[in-house]
Amino acid sequence: FKGNYGILDQRLAIAWIKSNIDAFGGDPNQIALFGQSAGAQSTALHYLTSDMQSFFQAAIIQSSPMAVPFR
């Protein structure tokens, strides 16, 4: 299997949060992703991936280096 394993790790972490946030007093229907700089680029990628849309309701993207190629 080829791919960007960092993004796949993030996807698993987001899914875990969605499944377990209520145990920490959070609302699984009010999850926001936040990313700054390279993290903002990851946040944008998750936001644009259609199968991730059910895992969070908002995305905050701060200072994303969108001109830098994502590999």
trRosetta pair geometry for C-beta under 8 A, 3 or more apart (Angstrom, degrees):
i j d omega theta_ij theta_ji phi_ij phi_ji
3 7 7.4 -103 156 60 101 109
3 8 6.1 78 115 -41 129 126
4 7 4.3 48 101 14 112 113
4 8 6.8 159 92 -13 60 86
4 71 7.5 158 -92 129 116 43
5 8 5.2 -52 -144 40 42 115
5 9 6.2 49 153 -24 69 99
6 9 5.7 -50 -150 33 30 113
6 10 6.6 32 150 -18 62 103
6 42 7.7 -91 130 -108 107 129
7 10 5.5 -52 -151 35 35 114
7 11 6.5 41 149 -24 65 101
7 42 6.6 -165 -105 -138 80 96
7 45 6.5 -68 -127 115 126 145
7 46 7.9 -174 -156 -66 93 85
8 11 5.5 -47 -149 30 35 115
8 12 6.7 35 153 -16 64 102
9 12 5.8 -55 -152 36 33 110
9 13 6.4 33 150 -19 66 107
10 13 5.5 -55 -148 37 34 113
10 14 6.3 35 154 -20 67 104
10 42 6.0 -166 -94 178 174 128
10 46 6.9 -108 127 -68 124 128
11 14 5.8 -54 -148 36 30 110
11 15 6.4 30 153 -18 64 106
11 46 7.3 177 -89 -112 75 105
11 52 6.8 -105 -124 -99 94 113
12 15 5.7 -54 -147 37 32 112
12 16 6.3 36 152 -22 65 105
13 16 5.6 -52 -148 34 32 113
13 17 6.5 35 152 -20 64 103
14 17 5.7 -50 -150 33 33 113
14 18 6.5 36 151 -21 64 103
14 31 7.9 123 -161 150 86 145
14 33 7.2 -17 -113 -88 122 116
14 46 6.8 143 -53 -148 165 145
14 52 7.0 25 106 -152 154 106
14 55 5.0 67 145 153 111 143
14 56 6.7 -68 -164 -37 118 114
15 18 5.6 -51 -150 34 33 114
15 19 6.4 26 154 -14 65 109
15 55 6.2 -73 -86 -118 56 133
16 19 5.8 -62 -149 41 31 107
16 20 5.9 -11 166 13 68 120
17 20 6.5 -81 -134 54 22 87
17 21 5.4 42 173 -59 68 103
17 31 6.5 120 125 -133 118 140
17 55 7.9 84 70 179 97 102
18 21 6.6 -22 -121 -5 16 114
18 28 5.5 80 -164 -151 61 101
18 31 6.4 -77 -92 -23 75 162
18 55 4.8 -97 -58 -146 143 78
18 56 7.5 -111 -79 -59 107 64
19 28 7.7 61 -78 -117 14 132
20 23 5.2 -39 -174 23 75 119
20 24 7.2 56 138 -8 82 101
21 24 5.9 -68 -161 44 45 103
21 26 3.6 -69 168 80 101 124
21 27 7.0 -36 120 58 123 18
21 28 5.2 151 55 -81 116 70
21 31 6.6 -149 -49 -83 167 111
22 25 7.6 73 -166 -61 36 7
22 26 6.3 -102 -77 69 32 65
22 27 7.3 52 -91 -109 77 27
22 28 5.8 -41 -43 -30 98 103
26 30 7.5 -143 178 70 83 94
26 31 7.5 62 159 -85 128 83
27 30 4.1 37 85 26 118 109
27 31 7.7 -150 91 -46 68 66
28 31 6.7 -12 -158 -33 39 112
29 57 6.7 57 169 -46 53 137
30 57 6.1 -50 -126 33 33 141
31 55 6.9 -62 80 148 145 61
31 56 4.3 -96 101 -120 102 75
31 57 6.0 120 54 12 59 84
31 58 7.7 -172 102 35 43 75
32 56 6.4 115 -109 -173 19 112
32 57 6.7 -55 -76 67 65 77
32 58 3.9 -22 -113 74 95 104
32 59 6.9 -179 -164 -80 72 25
32 60 6.2 43 164 -12 116 102
33 43 4.8 170 131 -135 118 100
33 46 6.1 158 -94 83 178 139
33 47 7.2 -144 58 -61 135 91
33 56 5.2 36 -26 173 96 171
33 58 7.3 -168 28 97 62 56
33 59 4.8 -8 62 -116 100 77
33 60 7.0 -165 95 29 53 68
34 39 7.7 24 122 135 58 123
34 43 6.7 -48 164 -99 10 150
34 59 7.7 168 -80 -162 37 50
34 60 4.4 -6 -111 63 79 111
34 62 7.4 13 -171 2 86 111
35 38 7.8 -94 176 100 112 40
35 39 3.4 -153 -155 133 89 80
35 40 4.0 171 110 -78 96 36
35 41 7.1 -118 135 28 141 39
35 42 5.5 -173 -122 61 156 87
35 43 3.3 -163 10 -19 128 122
35 44 7.5 -108 62 -14 138 70
35 59 7.9 -14 14 -170 98 93
35 60 7.4 161 25 87 54 67
35 61 6.1 -3 63 -118 92 61
35 62 7.0 -173 95 34 47 76
35 64 7.3 54 106 -86 108 98
36 39 5.4 24 44 60 47 114
36 40 5.5 29 -122 -42 13 102
36 62 4.5 -23 -107 78 78 109
36 63 5.7 31 -163 49 74 107
37 40 5.9 124 37 10 15 104
37 41 7.8 -38 136 -6 40 94
37 62 7.7 -22 -24 98 51 79
37 63 5.3 -14 -71 104 58 108
37 64 7.2 145 -146 -105 14 36
37 65 6.6 22 -163 -17 63 100
38 41 5.5 -46 -158 29 42 114
38 42 6.8 43 145 -16 66 100
38 65 6.9 -14 -80 25 58 114
39 42 5.5 -49 -152 36 40 113
39 43 6.3 44 148 -22 68 103
40 43 5.4 -49 -146 36 35 115
40 44 6.4 39 153 -21 65 102
40 61 4.5 100 -160 -160 98 74
40 62 5.5 -139 -86 54 130 46
40 63 6.0 163 -6 71 156 54
40 64 3.5 -129 116 -78 120 86
40 65 7.8 119 68 7 110 59
41 44 5.7 -49 -148 34 32 113
41 45 6.6 36 151 -21 62 103
41 64 5.0 135 -65 -154 65 100
41 65 6.3 -40 -54 53 125 72
41 66 6.8 170 -104 -86 93 55
41 68 7.5 -65 -87 68 153 105
41 70 5.9 -179 167 -90 127 121
42 45 5.6 -53 -151 33 33 114
42 46 6.5 31 153 -16 66 103
43 46 5.9 -55 -150 37 32 109
43 47 6.2 35 151 -22 65 108
43 59 5.3 151 167 -164 105 109
43 60 7.3 -52 172 69 158 46
43 61 5.3 -170 93 -94 124 84
43 64 7.7 -120 55 -86 100 123
44 47 5.4 -54 -146 36 32 116
44 48 6.3 22 158 -12 66 110
44 59 7.3 131 -87 154 43 144
44 61 5.4 58 -64 -113 93 142
44 64 5.8 55 -23 -128 135 161
44 66 7.3 -10 54 -96 174 101
45 48 6.0 -64 -147 42 28 104
45 49 6.4 30 154 -28 64 109
45 70 6.9 178 -73 176 130 165
46 49 5.7 -55 -145 28 32 113
46 52 4.8 -123 -170 144 76 163
46 55 8.0 -75 178 70 116 125
46 56 7.5 45 137 30 123 133
46 59 7.2 170 84 -106 98 133
47 52 7.5 -86 -75 93 16 125
47 59 4.3 -56 -83 -20 126 168
47 61 7.5 -72 -8 -53 151 123
49 52 4.4 59 86 7 104 116
49 53 7.7 -157 94 -35 58 73
50 53 5.9 -26 -163 -13 43 117
51 54 7.8 -40 -178 17 44 100
52 55 5.4 -56 -171 28 65 119
52 56 7.3 -5 155 23 90 96
53 56 7.9 -100 -158 54 29 64
56 59 6.8 88 116 -66 131 79
61 64 5.2 -18 174 -33 107 126
65 68 4.3 19 133 8 113 120
